[in-house]
Amino acid sequence: MSLLHFATRRLILQVLCELGLKAPPVHKTLKICIAMSRPSSNMADFRRFFGRAKHIAIITGAGVSAESGLPTFRGPHGFWRKWKAEDLATSEAFTQNPSLVWEFYHYRREVVLQKQPNAAHLAIAACEERLSLQGRRVVVITQNIDELHTKAGTKNLLELHGSLFKTRCCSCGNVRTNYNSPVCPALEGKGLPDPNALDAKIPLENLPRCQVNNCNGLLRPHVVWFGEHLDPLVLDAVNKELAVCDLGLVVGTSSLVYPAGMFGPHVALRGIPVAEFNTEVTPVTKNFRFHFSGPCGTTLPAALSPHESEKTG
């Protein structure tokens, strides 16, 4: 086994181990090769798999929400004021400057409240509802925290990174849904993305506080920040879905964020067809049977529309 093959296999085993998943058995003479043939863009071929699938897992990322007009905070233009998301989306940043971090998340909440699900969100939700009536299952595993899937009508949703519209108390740990606009009076009119905007420097006591049993603890956004672990209950649910799905879709994600970036490749390792829908190829594209290039709101509705084999009437 070459050094490249050995390193590749070791990476796969490490990722699967950390995800709590079993590696596929490997015969002594079998070589692990990640690179498959060039993914197909044959929609008719994909539709044959779709027509037979009983359990579809759809993994979505920021590219889906970008088509609703939400900033992705990735790439050269992904700044809020002078900071990138990874500068502020950390527990260290919140400890050092909770006012600034809350301004950032207040801005994001206010933007999302003005946006609507796009054709990709709606196609996924419609597909889930339609197939459920046929005894078939669709589950959405999303890295997004904007709840646009929920707004579109998706029911079977696993949010890997939490939600912009939930808060968690730093003192008692209570998690609550919160759609208040603004989150607290002190944040009203704050959070402008202008690089020249001055930090609000809101006093700690005026930031969002816990209202449960007079706790009054400082609230934080209930999202998974850089350096934090995913909720083990959510991750366990994801692993169970991926272990039994018979068709996978990877939609609007760069596949650069771990561990979500390995979900699709893991499904493909089981021999399950996986289709990637994205505006460009990604580091894991070569692992998939299909790749459909273009905006998800354009490619996905056709891919998930009723198949001729579906019962009607």
Solvent accessible surface area in square Angstrom, and as a share of the most:
residue,aa,sasa,rsa
1,M,129,0.57
2,S,57,0.37
3,L,149,0.74
4,L,132,0.66
5,H,48,0.22
6,F,104,0.43
7,A,41,0.32
8,T,28,0.16
9,R,51,0.18
10,R,147,0.53
11,L,102,0.51
12,I,10,0.05
13,L,62,0.31
14,Q,100,0.44
15,V,8,0.04
16,L,1,0.01
17,C,98,0.59
18,E,98,0.44
19,L,4,0.02
20,G,64,0.62
21,L,25,0.12
22,K,187,0.79
23,A,39,0.30
24,P,47,0.30
25,P,130,0.82
26,V,47,0.27
27,H,124,0.56
28,K,203,0.86
29,T,114,0.66
30,L,93,0.46
31,K,132,0.56
32,I,20,0.10
33,C,86,0.52
34,I,43,0.22
35,A,56,0.44
36,M,98,0.44
37,S,93,0.60
38,R,221,0.81
39,P,26,0.16
40,S,38,0.24
41,S,83,0.54
42,N,76,0.39
43,M,55,0.25
44,A,61,0.48
45,D,39,0.20
46,F,0,0.00
47,R,37,0.14
48,R,125,0.46
49,F,44,0.18
50,F,0,0.00
51,G,14,0.13
52,R,148,0.54
53,A,4,0.03
54,K,130,0.55
55,H,31,0.14
56,I,1,0.00
57,A,1,0.01
58,I,0,0.00
59,I,4,0.02
60,T,0,0.00
61,G,1,0.01
62,A,39,0.30
63,G,25,0.24
64,V,0,0.00
65,S,6,0.04
66,A,39,0.30
67,E,64,0.29
68,S,18,0.12
69,G,45,0.44
70,L,17,0.09
71,P,62,0.39
72,T,54,0.31
73,F,12,0.05
74,R,113,0.41
75,G,43,0.42
76,P,113,0.71
77,H,170,0.76
78,G,6,0.06
79,F,99,0.41
80,W,1,0.00
81,R,15,0.05
82,K,141,0.60
83,W,52,0.18
84,K,46,0.20
85,A,12,0.09
86,E,78,0.35
87,D,71,0.37
88,L,5,0.03
89,A,7,0.06
90,T,22,0.13
91,S,45,0.29
92,E,106,0.47
93,A,14,0.11
94,F,13,0.05
95,T,111,0.65
96,Q,149,0.66
97,N,57,0.29
98,P,21,0.13
99,S,7,0.05
100,L,11,0.06
101,V,0,0.00
102,W,2,0.01
103,E,1,0.01
104,F,0,0.00
105,Y,3,0.01
106,H,7,0.03
107,Y,47,0.18
108,R,46,0.17
109,R,2,0.01
110,E,47,0.21
111,V,29,0.17
112,V,9,0.05
113,L,57,0.29
114,Q,135,0.60
115,K,59,0.25
116,Q,113,0.50
117,P,20,0.13
118,N,22,0.11
119,A,47,0.37
120,A,0,0.00
121,H,0,0.00
122,L,92,0.46
123,A,16,0.12
124,I,0,0.00
125,A,9,0.07
126,A,54,0.42
127,C,1,0.00
128,E,8,0.04
129,E,120,0.54
130,R,52,0.19
131,L,0,0.00
132,S,62,0.40
133,L,153,0.76
134,Q,63,0.28
135,G,72,0.70
136,R,18,0.07
137,R,92,0.34
138,V,1,0.01
139,V,1,0.01
140,V,0,0.00
141,I,0,0.00
142,T,3,0.01
143,Q,23,0.10
144,N,13,0.07
145,I,21,0.11
146,D,10,0.05
147,E,26,0.12
148,L,1,0.01
149,H,3,0.02
150,T,71,0.41
151,K,102,0.43
152,A,17,0.13
153,G,30,0.29
154,T,7,0.04
155,K,164,0.69
156,N,46,0.23
157,L,38,0.19
158,L,34,0.17
159,E,37,0.17
160,L,2,0.01
161,H,30,0.14
162,G,15,0.15
163,S,0,0.00
164,L,5,0.03
165,F,4,0.02
166,K,64,0.27
167,T,4,0.02
168,R,63,0.23
169,C,3,0.02
170,C,73,0.43
171,S,81,0.52
172,C,70,0.42
173,G,39,0.37
174,N,52,0.26
175,V,63,0.36
176,R,132,0.48
177,T,79,0.46
178,N,24,0.13
179,Y,118,0.45
180,N,86,0.44
181,S,67,0.44
182,P,32,0.20
183,V,12,0.07
184,C,14,0.08
185,P,121,0.76
186,A,29,0.23
187,L,0,0.00
188,E,117,0.52
189,G,60,0.58
190,K,80,0.34
191,G,2,0.02
192,L,112,0.56
193,P,55,0.35
194,D,68,0.35
195,P,98,0.62
196,N,130,0.67
197,A,28,0.22
198,L,160,0.80
199,D,46,0.24
200,A,30,0.23
201,K,163,0.69
202,I,15,0.08
203,P,66,0.42
204,L,95,0.47
205,E,121,0.54
206,N,75,0.38
207,L,2,0.01
208,P,4,0.03
209,R,53,0.19
210,C,5,0.03
211,Q,141,0.63
212,V,27,0.15
213,N,142,0.73
214,N,146,0.75
215,C,45,0.27
216,N,89,0.46
217,G,7,0.06
218,L,28,0.14
219,L,18,0.09
220,R,19,0.07
221,P,3,0.02
222,H,47,0.21
223,V,6,0.04
224,V,40,0.23
225,W,7,0.02
226,F,98,0.41
227,G,85,0.82
228,E,55,0.25
229,H,172,0.77
230,L,23,0.11
231,D,63,0.32
232,P,101,0.63
233,L,143,0.71
234,V,33,0.19
235,L,33,0.17
236,D,68,0.35
237,A,33,0.26
238,V,0,0.00
239,N,18,0.09
240,K,130,0.55
241,E,21,0.10
242,L,0,0.00
243,A,49,0.38
244,V,92,0.53
245,C,1,0.01
246,D,49,0.25
247,L,0,0.00
248,G,4,0.03
249,L,0,0.00
250,V,4,0.03
251,V,0,0.00
252,G,3,0.03
253,T,10,0.06
254,S,41,0.26
255,S,13,0.09
256,L,113,0.56
257,V,40,0.23
258,Y,110,0.42
259,P,15,0.09
260,A,4,0.03
261,G,8,0.08
262,M,36,0.16
263,F,0,0.00
264,G,3,0.03
265,P,9,0.06
266,H,12,0.05
267,V,2,0.01
268,A,19,0.15
269,L,60,0.30
270,R,93,0.34
271,G,56,0.54
272,I,32,0.16
273,P,14,0.09
274,V,1,0.01
275,A,0,0.00
276,E,0,0.00
277,F,0,0.00
278,N,14,0.07
279,T,86,0.50
280,E,116,0.52
281,V,106,0.61
282,T,18,0.11
283,P,74,0.47
284,V,15,0.09
285,T,11,0.06
286,K,90,0.38
287,N,15,0.07
288,F,1,0.01
289,R,106,0.39
290,F,0,0.00
291,H,21,0.10
292,F,11,0.05
293,S,74,0.48
294,G,15,0.15
295,P,67,0.42
296,C,2,0.01
297,G,17,0.16
298,T,96,0.56
299,T,23,0.13
300,L,0,0.00
301,P,45,0.28
302,A,58,0.45
303,A,0,0.00
304,L,3,0.02
305,S,39,0.25
306,P,82,0.51
307,H,31,0.14
308,E,166,0.74
309,S,70,0.45
310,E,18,0.08
311,K,186,0.79
312,T,127,0.74
313,G,133,1.28
